Amino acid sequence: MARLHAEERGVKVDYQHISVEAMAVQKPGFYDVVTCMEMLEHVPDPASVIRACSALVRPGWLCFFLYPKPHR
């Protein structure tokens, strides 16, 4: 669906099926900002994901993680 919307609007999007750890090896320091929204609770090794995301951003830039508040 997202790919179709991008094509309709003439936006170039590069979709990849790759782990964040593998991408961190391929593109260290490539991004200004990395966001992870409500996904850390679904991965087997959240610390590995956080380290990889940190490796993806340029020095001094930003990683943003949103972790949902547990239900009571």
C-alpha positions, 0 to 999 in steps of 0.5 A: 500500500505504501509503495502504491501511494509513493508511486501515485505521488511520484515519490521515490522510495527504496524498500528493503527487507533487511535487519537493522543490524545488517543495515548498520553494517552497510550504512553506518552514520548514514541517517540524520534521524532514526525512529522506532515506534512501538516495535522494541517490545516485539523483537527478541533482542531490543538492546541489539536494535538500539545499538544498531539504530545508534550506529545508523545515525550521524554523530550528534544526531538523533535516535527516537524510540517510543515504547508503549506504557504497559497496561495495568 
